[in-house]
Amino acid sequence: MAAVAAVLLGAGVVVGMAVQPDETTAPSGDAILDRTAEQYGEADSFVGTVTVDVTFENETDRVERSARAQVQYLTPDGYRVDGLAPDRIANTTVATNGSVVWFDRPTTPPVVRSPNASQSERLEQVNVTAVVEKLDANVSVTNQGTATVDGEETYALDVEYTGPTELPDDERYANVSDRLDDIEETNLTVWVDTDDDRLRKVEAVVTGSEGTVTTTMRFESFQFDVAIDESTFRPPSDRQVVSGAFDRTNYETLAEADQAVDFPVTEPAVPAGFELESAAVGTQGDRATVTGVYANETAEFVAIQSEQNPLARIDTDGESLSVGDETVTVVERGDMTVLFWEADGRTYGVAGSLGQDQLAEIAQPMAVAD
């Protein structure tokens, strides 16, 4: 969702579509957005649901992505996001209490990390309060009148963003940043409740030479100043947690990632139509993990090569399969298949929803002994 916030904060002028206000009685757009920022900034806590829909389309292609999550905030530093949909993020939690960040997935123990600068920045990007504050500080707003959103009366605000226009390098949501390398037109509309100034909807339409990305965020059932216990933002105490403090650096190619580590990194056998979405090096102490994410329009797979064992938390009670020179373990997790093995003191793996046979073909070059 951080990439979505990046789109919103990188947007510009939009053409209005609402009932025109009576300028003698209607509040100005700037005044409305100021009140919205105050509403979120002064709240001791809030809880609500955010739904995000992203569509990329041009003359030949249309790609849609959607996500839904519950967000909770507790002043001053508690923030929590619980994934609801799609299935691949359901029951997944990312949270912080200001001193640690923790991640919890259904199939693995919670991972606790001390937030580094990059992780703190990403948490700030998905914090609704921070997004509203940055938006309010860097825009010129026109109130285009009232419009109905999800049965509620709202002010429709046309927004011209006047802050930095650079988009962060962020591969995590539909590869939005890569779609917007050459921005030709940006439009942003914000809908704010006429009764209590809360956000109801935000829509960004960004057009580049390769097509148009439309990002819509809906803010549902938000309640402010509700009682939330501090334990909500602490790692679970009834289960074993794993320390995972590490630094992460993204690279353009796997070859660049190879130059950043002290062991040879092998390119997997990438199927036709798949492209490298991201290459990252994560380090924990003096041990490094290289992760490559590859995708086409409908599927993706991950290739891991590591000096530690990032897959150690996976239940290894799976079947064995010969791939290249190695005997690998195959584990099924919902609609995802994981193939992994150890060699030369390192751990290797590929994972995705492509099926065991295709993943074995992808892993073949990685499983050849030196």
N, C-alpha and C positions, 0 to 999 in steps of 0.2 A: 504493500500500500504506500510505501514511501515514494515510489516512482509516481504514483497518482498525485500525491501532494506536490511533487516537483512540477507536474503539468499545471496544476492550479496556480502555483506561484510563479510560473513562467508565462502566464497568459496575458493578453492585451485587450484591445477594444472589441466590443460585441455590439451587434445591431439589436435594438430592443424589440420586444414583442409583448406588450401588456397594455392595459388600460392607462391612458395618459393621466398623470396626477394633476390636481388643481394646485398650482405652484403657490397659491396664497395660503393653503392649509396643510399640504402634505410635507412631511419632514424631508430634508435633503438626503441624498444617498450617503454622503459622508457622515451625517448625524446618525443614520440608521446603523451603519457599519461600526461606528464608534460605540454605540450602545451594545451591539453584539459582542464586540471585543471585551467590553466591561462585564457583560453577562458571564462569559467564560472565564475571564481573568480573575474575577472576584469570587467565583464559586469555590467553596471549600472542598467540594466533591461533585462528581456527576457520573452517571451511568447511562448508556444508550447503545443503539445498534447502528452501525454504518454499513451501507451496501454500496459497493463500487462496481460499475459496469464500464468496460473499456472496449471500444470498437475501432479497429483500423480497417479502412477500406479505400480502394482506388478503382480504376476501371475494370480490373480483372479479379481482384481478390477482396475477401471480407473475412476478418479474423475477430472473434469475440472472446472476451474474458470477463469473468464475474467473480466477485468475492463478497462475503458477508461476515462481519465480526462484531462481537460485543466489546465495547471499550469502557474502562473504568478509570477514574482519576481521583486521587486523594492528595490534597495539598500537604507538603510542597513538592514532593518528588515521586509520589506513587503513580504509576501508570501501567495499565494492563490491557492486553488485547487477546481475546479468546476467539479463535477461528470457528466459524459455524458452517461455512460452505465456500468452495466445493468440498467434496469428500477428502481431497488430499490435504486440506488444512483443518478439517473438522477435528475438534477436541485437541487442537494445538494451542499452546499458550506462550506468549512472550510478555514478560513483565519486568518491572524494576521498582525498587524502593529507594533509588538514589545511590545506594552503595554497591549493589550487585545487579546484574541482568541475568535472568534465567529463562530457559527454554524448556518446554515440556511437551513431548509427543506421546501418543498412546502406546507405542511399541518400545520405547526406550526410557531409561531413568531421566529425571530432570537434569539439565546441564546448567551449572552456575558459573558466571564469569564476572570478573571485575570489568566494567565497561571501559574500553579504550575510546579514543577520540572519535573514531569512525562509527563505533556502535552508538555512542552518545548522540552523534549527529543524526543517525538514522532514527533513533527513538524520538528525537525532537521533531523530525519530519512527519511522523505518524501521530504526534500528539495534537489533538484537535485544538486545544488552547493555543499552542505555539503557532499552528497554521493560521488561526484567526488573527492573532496578534501581528504576525508578519504581513498578512494580507491587509490589515487595517493600516499598517505603517507605510505601505508602498503602493497605494492605489489612488486613483481619482474615480469617484463613483457618481453615477447618475441614476436617480430614482425614476423608473419608467412606469410606475403605477402598481396596481395590485393584480395578482394572479393566484389561482387556486393550485396548491400542490398537496397531493394526498388528502384532499378534503379540507385543507386548512388555508385560510386567507394569508397571503404573503405579499411583501413588497418585492418586486422584481428589479434587481439592481444590475445595471450595465457597468462593468468594471474595466478600467484601463489600468493595467499594472505598470508601475513606474520604477520598480526595483530592478535588481540584476536579472538579465535575460538568459544567462547560461543555465542549461539543464545539467544536473549531476549525472555522472556515469553510473547508471543503475540498471542492472539487467533483470531485476527480480519480478517485474510485473509486465508481461506481454511485450518485453523488450521495447517499451515506449520510447525511451531516450534515443535508441538507434533509429526509430521511425521519424524522428524530428530533427535530424542533422541539418536540414535546410528548410527553416521555417519561413513560410511566405505570408501567412496570416494567422492571427491568434485572437480568439474570442472567449470571453468569460462572463457568465451570468451567475449571480448569487441570489437565492430566494430566502428572505428572512421573515419569520412569523410577525404579523402585525400586532399581535397581542403581547408577546413577551420577548421579542428580538432574538429568538434562538434561530440557528441555521436549520433550514428545512431541506435545501438542495443546492448543490453547486455543480455547474456544468462548464467544462472547457472544451472548445473545439479548436484544434490546432491543425493547420493545413501546411504541408510541406510538398516538395517536389515529387515525393513518392506516394503521397496519399494524404488522407485526413484521419486524425485520431480524435475520437470523441470520448471524453471521460466524464461520467456522471456519478456524483456521490450523493446519497440520500441519508439524512440523519433522522433516525426514527426513535420514538419513545424515550427521548432524553429527559432525565430527571436531575435536578440540581440540588446540592446541599442535602444529599441523602446520607444515611448512616452506613459507612463502609469500614469494616475492621482493617487495621493495618496489616494483619496476617494475610489478607488477600494479595498483597504485593510482595510477600516473602516467599522463598522457595518452599515447597511442601516439606513438612516435618515428619510425615508418616511413611516416607519412602526414602531409600538411599538416593542421594544426589551425587553427581559427578562434577568435579572441578574441571573447567574447560577454558581457563583464561588463555587467550591467544591473540595474536595480531593477524590481520588479513590484508593482503594487497591484491588488487585486480590488475590483469594484464590483457593486452589486445589479442595475443596469440599464445598457444601452448609453448612455442619456441621461446618466447620471452620468459614465460614461467620456468622453463627448463634452465635458463641462464641464472635464475634467482635461487636455485637450490643446488645442493652438493651431490645429487644422485641423478642418473639419467632418466628423463621423462619420455615415455613412448606414446606416440599418437595412436589412438585406437583406430579400428577400421570403420570409418564414418560412412554410413549408408548414403546413397544418392538422395539429394534433397535436404539433407541435414546440414546445418552450419553451426560453427562454434558461437555460442551466445556469450560465454564468459570463461575466462581462465583465471583462477585465483590461487594464491599461495597463502596458506595459513600456517603460522609458526607458533609452537608452544615450547619455550625454552630453546634448545638447539635442534629440535625436531620439526620437520616441515611436512605439510600435506598439500599436494597439488590436486585441484578439482577442476575438471572441465565439464561445462554444461553445453549440450548440443540439442538443437531443436529444429523441427520443421513446423508447418502451420498447425499440425494436430497433435504432435507428441514430442517428448524430449527424453534424453537419457543423460546420465552422469557417469563420468569416468574418474576414479580416484586412484592416486599413487602416493603412498605415504610412508614416512619413516617411523610413524607411530601406528597405532591400530584404531583409527576412527570408527571402525565397524565392530569393535569389541563388545558394544552393548547390544548387538543383534543376537537373537537366539540362534545358535549355530546348529540346531537340530534340523538339518536339511539333507537333501540328497547330494551325492557326489557326481561330478561330471568331468570328463577329460576335455580340456581345452588347451590347444598348443602342447607345450611341454609340462603343463601343470594339471593337478587334480583340484578342481574348484568346488566350493560349497554353494549350493543353490537354495535360496530361502524365498518363500512367497510372503508378501505383506500386502494383503488386500489385492488391488489390481497392479501392484508393483512386484517385479522380480529382481532379486539381488544375487549377483555372482561375485564371490570374493575368495581370495587365496593369499597365502604368505609365501614370499620367496626372497632370498638374499637379505633377510632381516627387515624386509619392508612388507607392507600390506597393499594389495591391489584389489580393485573392485569396479564393476559396472552395475548400474541399476536403472530401471525404467519400466514402462508398461508395454514394451515391444514384444515380450515373450522370450522364453528361455533360449530358443534356437537362434534368434536374431541377436540377442545379447551375447551369446557365445561367439558368434562371428565377429561382433564388434570387439570383443575382448581378445581375440586371437593374437594380434601383434604384441599385446601387453604380456601375454603368457608364454612368450618364447624366451628360453634361458639365454643369458649372456654368453 
